[in-house]
């Protein structure tokens, strides 16, 4: 009888546990579903936002491709216009020369006439050169002890401008009242920078007796060999390499 009671009790216990688990499972599912519902709504909203972002990204990508094409065209246009502006500025300076070293206050009330007479006397010209104007650079008057402002001289005829530069090179050093002065062509900053880059090569070429050289406008170094062959360089590094390999090697002193 006890055994029968024990079996009945076990069956009832198993049934109660099963019912309890069923109730708990339903409650858990309900609670989980209730808790997940807001998350599912948020996920749905996020899906919509992600779709919008993907669409905007594709549109922006297409716009960037178009902008890149426009930038390439604009860059080419800017480069072309910059070259034209540089050329126009160069042409506007073709008739100009610089006079460096003239003491302040020397030119008097009529600087153009004074510079014309000074050029004739200092350079040994046959007559007064025709000058359109002569003026100091547009900067503050230097204080005592500071270097004077350079003079910008516009020569009427281009041939006379070249003659002035030629005589200045042949008559160096140029002296006026025991003051040393210099005359240079008026180049744009871009051209002047390119020409200055050849300074070291030119100094070394002066020591090479078997070659003649000249710096052509705007910045092309011409080297003429003893056999008449001409080499042209627009890159100072290439010119330096040529001098080191072809000229210095030939002019190096022989060792005993």
C-alpha positions as CSV (number, residue, x, y, z in Angstrom):
1,X,0.0,0.0,0.0
2,X,2.8,2.4,0.8
3,X,4.3,1.6,-2.5
4,X,1.1,2.5,-4.2
5,X,0.9,5.8,-2.3
6,X,4.5,6.6,-3.3
7,X,3.8,5.9,-7.0
8,X,0.7,8.1,-6.8
9,X,2.7,10.9,-5.1
10,X,5.4,10.8,-7.7
11,X,2.9,11.0,-10.5
12,X,1.2,14.0,-8.9
13,X,4.6,15.6,-8.3
14,X,5.6,15.1,-11.9
15,X,2.3,16.5,-13.1
16,X,2.6,19.5,-10.9
17,X,6.2,20.2,-12.0
18,X,5.1,19.9,-15.7
19,X,2.2,22.3,-15.2
20,X,4.5,24.7,-13.3
21,X,7.1,24.6,-16.1
22,X,4.4,25.2,-18.6
23,X,3.1,28.2,-16.7
24,X,6.6,29.6,-16.2
25,X,7.4,29.1,-19.9
26,X,4.3,30.9,-21.0
27,X,5.1,33.8,-18.6
28,X,8.7,34.0,-19.8
29,X,7.7,34.0,-23.4
30,X,5.2,36.7,-22.8
31,X,7.7,38.8,-20.8
32,X,10.4,38.3,-23.5
33,X,8.0,39.2,-26.3
34,X,6.9,42.3,-24.4
35,X,10.6,43.3,-23.8
36,X,11.6,42.6,-27.4
37,X,8.8,44.5,-29.0
38,X,10.4,48.0,-28.5
39,X,13.7,46.6,-29.7
40,X,12.1,45.2,-32.8
41,X,10.5,48.6,-33.5
42,X,13.8,50.3,-33.1
43,X,15.5,47.8,-35.4
44,X,12.8,48.5,-38.0
45,X,13.5,52.2,-37.7
46,X,17.2,51.6,-37.9
47,X,16.7,49.6,-41.1
48,X,14.9,52.5,-42.6
49,X,17.7,54.9,-41.5
50,X,20.4,52.6,-42.9
51,X,18.6,52.5,-46.2
52,X,18.4,56.3,-46.3
53,X,22.1,56.5,-45.5
54,X,23.0,54.1,-48.2
55,X,20.9,56.1,-50.7
56,X,22.6,59.3,-49.6
57,X,26.0,57.7,-49.8
58,X,25.4,56.6,-53.3
59,X,24.2,60.1,-54.3
60,X,27.2,61.7,-52.6
61,X,29.5,59.3,-54.4
62,X,28.1,60.2,-57.7
63,X,28.4,63.9,-56.9
64,X,32.1,63.4,-55.8
65,X,32.9,61.7,-59.1
66,X,31.4,64.7,-60.9
67,X,33.2,67.1,-58.7
68,X,36.5,65.3,-59.3
69,X,36.1,65.7,-63.0
70,X,35.3,69.4,-62.6
71,X,38.3,69.8,-60.4
72,X,40.6,68.3,-63.0
73,X,39.2,70.7,-65.6
74,X,39.5,73.7,-63.3
75,X,43.0,72.8,-62.4
76,X,44.0,72.6,-66.0
77,X,42.3,76.0,-66.6
78,X,44.0,77.6,-63.6
79,X,47.4,76.3,-64.8
80,X,46.8,77.6,-68.3
81,X,45.7,81.0,-66.9
82,X,48.6,81.1,-64.5
83,X,51.1,80.6,-67.4
84,X,49.3,83.3,-69.4
85,X,49.5,85.7,-66.4
86,X,53.1,84.9,-65.9
87,X,53.8,85.5,-69.6
88,X,52.0,88.8,-69.5
89,X,53.9,89.9,-66.4
90,X,57.2,88.9,-68.1
91,X,56.3,90.9,-71.2
92,X,55.5,93.9,-69.1
93,X,59.0,93.8,-67.6
94,X,60.9,93.2,-70.9
95,X,62.0,96.8,-71.1
96,X,62.9,97.2,-67.4
97,X,66.3,97.0,-65.7
98,X,67.2,97.3,-62.0
99,X,69.8,99.6,-60.6
100,X,71.0,98.5,-57.2
101,X,73.2,100.5,-54.9
102,X,72.2,104.1,-55.7
103,X,72.3,106.0,-52.5
104,X,69.0,107.5,-51.3
105,X,68.5,111.2,-52.3
106,X,71.0,111.1,-55.1
107,X,68.5,111.1,-58.0
108,X,67.1,114.5,-57.2
109,X,63.7,115.9,-58.4
110,X,64.0,114.5,-61.9
111,X,65.0,110.9,-61.5
112,X,64.5,109.9,-65.1
113,X,66.9,112.5,-66.5
114,X,69.4,111.8,-63.7
115,X,69.4,108.1,-64.4
116,X,69.8,108.6,-68.1
117,X,72.9,110.8,-67.7
118,X,74.3,108.5,-65.0
119,X,73.9,105.5,-67.3
120,X,75.6,107.2,-70.2
121,X,78.6,108.3,-68.0
122,X,78.9,105.1,-66.0
123,X,78.5,102.7,-68.9
124,X,80.3,104.7,-71.5
125,X,77.3,104.9,-73.9
126,X,77.5,107.1,-77.0
127,X,74.5,109.2,-76.0
128,X,71.7,109.5,-73.5
129,X,69.5,106.4,-73.5
130,X,65.8,106.9,-74.0
131,X,64.0,106.2,-70.7
132,X,60.3,106.2,-70.1
133,X,60.6,106.5,-66.4
134,X,62.8,105.7,-63.4
135,X,61.5,105.3,-59.8
136,X,62.3,103.5,-56.6
137,X,60.6,100.4,-55.5
138,X,57.4,100.9,-53.5
139,X,58.6,100.4,-50.0
140,X,59.3,102.6,-47.0
141,X,62.4,104.9,-47.2
142,X,65.2,103.0,-45.5
143,X,66.6,104.3,-42.2
144,X,70.2,105.4,-41.8
145,X,72.6,102.5,-42.2
146,X,70.1,100.3,-44.2
147,X,70.6,99.5,-47.9
148,X,69.0,101.9,-50.4
149,X,65.9,101.0,-52.4
150,X,66.6,99.7,-55.8
151,X,65.6,101.7,-58.9
152,X,63.3,100.3,-61.6
153,X,64.2,101.8,-64.9
154,X,62.0,101.4,-68.0
155,X,63.9,101.8,-71.2
156,X,62.0,103.0,-74.3
157,X,63.7,100.6,-76.8
158,X,64.3,97.0,-76.1
159,X,67.6,97.1,-78.0
160,X,68.8,99.9,-75.8
161,X,67.8,97.8,-72.7
162,X,70.0,95.0,-74.0
163,X,72.8,97.4,-74.7
164,X,72.7,98.7,-71.2
165,X,72.9,95.2,-69.7
166,X,75.7,94.3,-72.1
167,X,77.7,97.4,-71.2
168,X,77.0,96.8,-67.5
169,X,78.6,93.3,-67.7
170,X,81.6,94.6,-69.7
171,X,82.1,97.7,-67.4
172,X,81.9,95.8,-64.1
173,X,82.5,96.9,-61.4
174,X,80.2,100.0,-61.8
175,X,81.2,102.9,-59.6
176,X,79.5,106.3,-58.9
177,X,81.1,108.6,-56.3
178,X,83.0,105.6,-55.1
179,X,79.8,103.7,-54.5
180,X,79.6,100.3,-56.2
181,X,76.3,99.6,-58.1
182,X,74.8,96.8,-60.1
183,X,72.4,96.6,-63.1
184,X,70.2,93.5,-63.5
185,X,67.4,92.6,-65.8
186,X,63.9,92.8,-64.3
187,X,62.6,89.2,-64.0
188,X,59.4,87.9,-62.3
189,X,59.9,86.1,-59.0
190,X,59.2,82.8,-60.7
191,X,61.8,83.3,-63.4
192,X,64.3,84.7,-61.0
193,X,64.0,81.7,-58.7
194,X,64.5,79.3,-61.7
195,X,67.6,81.2,-62.8
196,X,69.0,81.4,-59.3
197,X,68.9,77.6,-59.1
198,X,71.7,77.4,-61.7
199,X,74.0,79.6,-59.7
200,X,76.2,76.8,-58.3
201,X,76.5,75.1,-61.8
202,X,77.5,78.5,-63.3
203,X,80.2,79.0,-60.7
204,X,81.7,75.6,-61.5
205,X,81.5,76.2,-65.2
206,X,83.7,79.3,-64.9
207,X,86.5,77.0,-64.0
208,X,86.0,74.8,-67.0
209,X,88.2,76.1,-69.8
210,X,87.0,73.6,-72.4
211,X,83.4,74.8,-72.3
212,X,81.4,78.0,-72.8
213,X,78.0,78.5,-71.3
214,X,75.1,80.9,-71.2
215,X,71.8,81.1,-69.4
216,X,69.1,81.7,-71.9
217,X,65.6,83.1,-71.1
218,X,63.7,82.1,-69.1
219,X,66.0,79.5,-67.5
220,X,67.8,77.2,-69.9
221,X,71.5,76.6,-69.5
222,X,73.4,76.2,-72.8
223,X,76.8,74.5,-72.6
224,X,78.9,74.6,-75.7
225,X,81.7,72.0,-75.8
226,X,85.1,72.5,-77.4
227,X,83.9,70.4,-80.4
228,X,80.9,72.7,-81.0
229,X,78.3,70.4,-79.5
230,X,75.6,72.2,-77.5
231,X,73.9,70.8,-74.5
232,X,70.7,72.4,-73.1
233,X,69.4,72.0,-69.5
234,X,66.3,73.2,-67.8
235,X,66.9,71.2,-64.7
236,X,69.9,72.4,-62.6
237,X,70.4,68.9,-61.1
238,X,70.8,67.4,-64.6
239,X,73.2,70.2,-65.5
240,X,75.2,69.6,-62.3
241,X,75.4,65.9,-63.1
242,X,76.6,66.6,-66.7
243,X,79.3,69.0,-65.4
244,X,80.5,66.4,-62.8
245,X,80.7,63.6,-65.3
246,X,81.8,65.3,-68.5
247,X,83.7,68.5,-67.6
248,X,85.2,68.1,-64.1
249,X,86.5,64.7,-65.1
250,X,88.3,66.2,-68.1
251,X,89.7,69.2,-66.2
252,X,90.8,67.3,-63.0
253,X,94.6,67.6,-62.4
254,X,96.6,64.5,-63.0
255,X,98.2,62.9,-60.0
256,X,101.9,62.3,-59.9
